[in-house]
């Protein structure tokens, strides 16, 4: 793709707003459920993926943030970043 070709590609993830961000009461309910689940989680049953997911959540990373970062640069940088994943 060229720089001109990128102009026509829809970039929905740049403007994405989650349901929890839109609805404050939903966010509070999700936070309460997350806290409840944390209390019953068995630390011995955690997999590598669970640990990776928890680290990504702590760092504030999700798939949409990654897509926004990739879309932020020029085409060559995007390709390099995608290949390094």
C-alpha positions as CSV (number, residue, x, y, z in Angstrom):
1,X,0.0,0.0,0.0
2,X,1.1,3.5,-0.6
3,X,0.4,6.5,1.5
4,X,-2.4,7.6,-0.8
5,X,-3.9,4.1,-0.7
6,X,-4.1,4.3,3.1
7,X,-6.3,7.3,3.0
8,X,-9.3,5.2,1.9
9,X,-8.9,2.5,4.5
10,X,-11.5,2.8,7.3
11,X,-9.9,3.3,10.7
12,X,-12.8,2.4,13.0
13,X,-10.5,1.4,15.9
14,X,-9.2,5.0,16.1
15,X,-12.7,6.2,17.3
16,X,-13.7,3.0,19.2
17,X,-15.4,3.6,22.6
18,X,-16.2,0.5,24.7
19,X,-19.6,0.0,26.3
20,X,-18.0,0.3,29.7
21,X,-16.6,3.7,28.8
22,X,-20.0,4.9,27.6
23,X,-22.0,3.6,30.6
24,X,-20.6,4.4,34.0
25,X,-23.0,2.1,35.9
26,X,-21.9,-0.8,33.6
27,X,-18.3,0.0,34.4
28,X,-18.9,-0.1,38.1
29,X,-20.7,-3.4,37.8
30,X,-17.8,-4.8,35.7
31,X,-15.3,-3.6,38.3
32,X,-17.3,-5.2,41.1
33,X,-17.5,-8.5,39.2
34,X,-13.8,-8.4,38.4
35,X,-13.0,-7.9,42.1
36,X,-15.3,-10.8,43.0
37,X,-13.5,-13.1,40.5
38,X,-10.1,-12.1,41.8
39,X,-11.0,-13.4,45.3
40,X,-11.9,-16.9,44.0
41,X,-9.1,-17.2,41.5
42,X,-6.8,-20.2,42.1
43,X,-3.2,-18.9,41.6
44,X,-2.0,-22.5,41.0
45,X,-4.2,-22.9,38.0
46,X,-2.9,-19.8,36.1
47,X,-1.4,-20.5,32.7
48,X,1.2,-18.5,30.8
49,X,-1.6,-16.9,28.8
50,X,-3.3,-15.8,32.0
51,X,-0.1,-14.2,33.3
52,X,0.5,-12.5,29.9
53,X,-3.1,-11.2,29.9
54,X,-2.9,-9.9,33.4
55,X,0.4,-8.1,32.6
56,X,-1.2,-6.6,29.5
57,X,-4.2,-5.4,31.5
58,X,-1.9,-3.8,34.1
59,X,0.0,-2.0,31.4
60,X,-3.3,-0.8,29.8
61,X,-2.8,-2.7,26.5
62,X,-5.6,-4.2,24.5
63,X,-6.0,-5.2,20.8
64,X,-7.5,-1.8,19.9
65,X,-4.7,0.2,21.4
66,X,-2.2,-2.0,19.5
67,X,-4.2,-1.4,16.3
68,X,-4.1,2.4,16.9
69,X,-0.4,2.3,17.4
70,X,0.2,0.3,14.2
71,X,-2.1,2.7,12.2
72,X,-0.3,5.7,13.6
73,X,2.9,5.4,11.5
74,X,3.7,5.2,7.9
75,X,3.4,2.1,5.8
76,X,6.9,0.8,6.3
77,X,6.8,1.3,10.0
78,X,3.4,-0.6,10.2
79,X,4.9,-3.5,8.2
80,X,7.9,-3.6,10.5
81,X,5.8,-3.5,13.6
82,X,3.4,-6.2,12.4
83,X,6.3,-8.5,11.4
84,X,7.9,-8.0,14.9
85,X,4.7,-9.2,16.7
